[in-house]
């Protein structure tokens, strides 16, 4: 099962990241993970939060352009070669990664990795075949 | 119906003879009665008697909006105040307003050309004209009013606004023709549907829409929502008001009443007169106006004169839809570009709204065109690769429309300045001094 990530469009203007984060704070939404893709003209803020629906609504109410999309979230042993063995699975399956970022959480001993790729179903199948733990939405909600 | 068959269907030879006679008289009257024109012609070294053929009009200097402002308010009147019975004025959005004065005969001619337009819309004397152009200094309301009166139709002098009442009267009176600006027609159509009024309840057959630039796409939308034939009417306060030209039901070009107004198309850069079907700036000369004759007025409106005659049987010269104004033309890297071209290109891309800004600068020695577009959900993706695809799509659309490579910048919604009425769409940062 894939999980949802939300992305927010930000202009390259001082204070815009804070403006976006502030909205989540005001709505009491917790951020599990965050990553920013920055270009010379704009940034894309990517977030894993504990309440997607509320987050999207609050952003839209404040005139931000926001989208939800599917990502795969897996756990990776917190040791050398941990991530490599995960990526090898995708490599062997000839699956291209769009972007990837990682975070950790006290409730889980392993590193948590967010992966955006084209063929989500196939990736999840391969991960499961290779004994890699794929987190479901409810696992994320429990963090 | 053709309102005035003799005038609207005369042969081209008859027309040219009439135009020349009237042009000679107009130039003579202006020279003798308007000090401004006497000075202008003297400076150009032209005398009224130098006008021997229609082509000789090219010897005469142009009149510009600045000239009209310099003679504000009544400096171009060619008759004593005793004979002026009505005035109208432009809104003055680009500076001082321009004032137009009319004698009784001028009002008759104005009524005549609007009556021709009603005929072009298929009107009959028992038809009801719902006139939703503003009444006042603006020429729209009174122009249509004078024309409907002359035509003998029943006028409902609504003026603009009061939308609920417009919809009520449309149903209660079963109005046949609606006259207003195209944007108000769009709004009325939307309001009709929002109110849940079925098209069967109204009886509109034609609409005569003008006073602002509009597109074929808008025409389709208006025709669909109001169930009528939407016709384009053209005019300007300086020359007379609405009715200088109008489309007939063929919707194949806008018929200019060229027995009263002599049209030319010029290259806005050089002032050179262009031929039929060549696009340029429309120049108009009044041929019969008493109160305020205007010679070779540069309208700034871009169009072309069409060759050949219309299927409707009228022989009056037709022009194509106005597509822009020569005063908002940008020269970028030596190429002529109009904001309207960029707008057209942008709107071909899914998810782009008409909220955009064009910025021209010259940071080094070459021009840079930046086009800012507000982001929408459709344009946004969490992947930079996809965003770049969207930028490329916009880039390609602008390039194929204008030939220019633009720097496309997607910005946040509602971050571009908005203004009531006329948005600041273009910023030219180049310093040419």
Interface residues (C-beta under 8 A of the other chain):
Chain A: X5 X7 X9 X10 X11 X16 X37 X39 X41 X42 X44 X46 X63 X64 X65 X66 X67 X69 X98 X99 X116
Chain B: X375 X376 X377 X379 X380 X381 X382 X383 X384 X385 X387 X409 X410 X411 X412 X413 X414 X415
